[in-house]
Amino acid sequence: MNADGRTRLNQSPEWTALAKHREELAGTHLRDLFAADPQRGAGYTLQVGDLSIDYSKHLITDETLLLLRELAAARDVAGLRDAMFRGEKINITEDRAVLHTALRAPRDAVIEVDGENVVPKVHAVLDKMADFAERVRSGAWTGHTGKRIRNVVNIGIGGSDLGPAMAYEALRSYTDRELTVRFVSNVDGADLHEATRDLDPAETLFIIASKTFTTIETITNATSARTWLLAALGDEAAVAKHFVALSTNAAKVAEFGIDPDNMFEFWDWVGGRYSYDSAIGLSLMIAIGPDRFREMLDGFRQMDEHFRTAPPEANAPLLLGLLGIWYGNFHDAQSHAVLPYSHYLSKFTAYLQQLDMESNGKYVARDGKQVDWQTGPVVWGTPGTNGQHAYYQLIHQGTKLIPADFIGFAEPVAELSGELKAQHDLLMANFFDGQLLRPDPGARLRQDRRGGPRGGRARGTGAPQDLPGQPAHDHHPRQGTHPVRARPADRPLRAQGVRAGRGVGHRLLRPVGRRAGQGPRQARRTRPHRGRRGARPRCLDQGAGRPLPGVARPELRPCAERPEPGPCAEAGARAPGGGRWSGAGASSASRTPGEHERRASGECAVARWIRRPGEQREPNWLKAHHAVRAWSGATASG
Ligand SMILES: O=P(O)(O)OC[C@H]1O[C@H](O)[C@H](O)[C@@H](O)[C@@H]1O
């Protein structure tokens, strides 16, 4: 019991009910959940703006969700959320408001901190940023020698680096390609060296980003940058044209030698990790232009409004945060994989690491007492499909339960054309496939033991066996988030969704998503093809769920359209992830003849995509078949 008379979180009746429910669910398989609820795929999907969030492949039932919402209600999460939006000082340790949401409030909004409406200040800084960004982009702002600025180097660390660096990368196709924009964070001099070695100091603008302006790495790099500049330009006055600061600390900025007129302000109620839509985003604004930046803020605002107003059962940040509690505390999940299927999101997971782990990395609760529950996971991951060739084996076949977010885009960026654009289908085939539930692995292994594929007539009868090395744990939760159009607001919207989720207590956000290809039909689809004589093999596109608007589906022709019967020619093709019909990405040793039959039956979107006409290759599945047989006790040659 707390001093205020409230029961501690993990002694509350709601927590106890969740623990009991978890015990009751033990042994329930995801496949069972799909089989039991024909509407699961459609029902466990949320649409927020352009985001489609599919959470159907979580280890949850309606009751789980109800109990989690009851926990949130009992702890007054909605009350805290509302207090946050109102500008109350919910950061009790620093006695501060937590008001990053004010950074994207409309001009006419009123949000007060200590009796002062902060919205006019926010827009004054945004306007000042826009004016400066336009002058740099147009060439009106020149360097000390009169040369146009062509290079922008942001020096900052933590929230003063990860956010703008991530967003710059995410929105690269919207940037002014004439500008070189770089981010320096590491106090290792190599970072600054590599960022500046090919730049002309007379054309280079340094943006020193630091909320406190006391961070040792940033101030050290900024000092070295000034030395580099002055060594070339030889005049102290050059600093005014080549250095600007983003900070809350005007005194320290002046002490460093930057003209206070060249400082873009933000406030102590903006947490560093939430700051890239404040002045900290200046490098991004210069890169993409003020209009795009404001469009990005619209995306943030849309998610803010959703979080503030959506009912609990349809509130994505709340839901996903609660799922984090579910896995961390009732499934003992230690980590959480964030797997963007977008090269442009290559820095997204690193950004989320700070957002989530710095937010939830606390061992003392609001009551001042040490917690004896889990507050947050280790967040990790890299973009697909790279991760498939590295660590998906552990996710899909290892012993650890790792909730995973799959993030994908319906369309490639407009800049891509020809073959590069077409590669998006392959990318998305991996994205979708990585989330699939697998057929009964026991059946596949039984098939294998009985001699492998027989022209599509697999024999997987008898009682399921839990054999070691089974291809995938279908009970490992996977989740997909899928913006249906790629435009600047999309990525920040997603980012904001994560932020909001991260804000729900010790709470996570687990998005995943795409409606198409999920639900009961998918559950049926993913069962192994039994090969009844004359039965048409199933294809991924048979009975797929509702397509999302604008989603270009990977090439998935109905089997009837397949010209060639029997084992598929693409079985030995260069499928990423060692084949493994894509997303699961495990090594070829785990690919069984049963899987090959899935390929043969037209379910292998990835292998299909990469097949070249007339290509004859040694079927990798055969090697896999031998490997699996060897592993399962049979002779490799048998
Ligand atoms: O922006 P600065 O004041 O330089 O701080 C940079 C970083 O410093 C610390 O690591 C804080 O924990 C981070 O939240 C912050 O983003």
The ligand as a Gaussian input file, in Angstrom:
#p B3LYP/6-31G(d) Opt

LIG

0 1
 O       20.503000      18.463000     -25.528000
 P       21.504000      18.276000     -24.459000
 O       21.252000      19.150000     -23.260000
 O       22.902000      18.443000     -24.999000
 O       21.376000      16.803000     -23.931000
 C       21.690000      15.688000     -24.723000
 C       21.259000      14.441000     -23.976000
 O       21.920000      14.457000     -22.735000
 C       21.619000      13.431000     -21.793000
 O       22.116000      12.220000     -22.256000
 C       20.129000      13.318000     -21.578000
 O       19.855000      12.192000     -20.798000
 C       19.389000      13.230000     -22.892000
 O       18.007000      13.237000     -22.655000
 C       19.748000      14.388000     -23.776000
 O       19.074000      14.277000     -24.987000

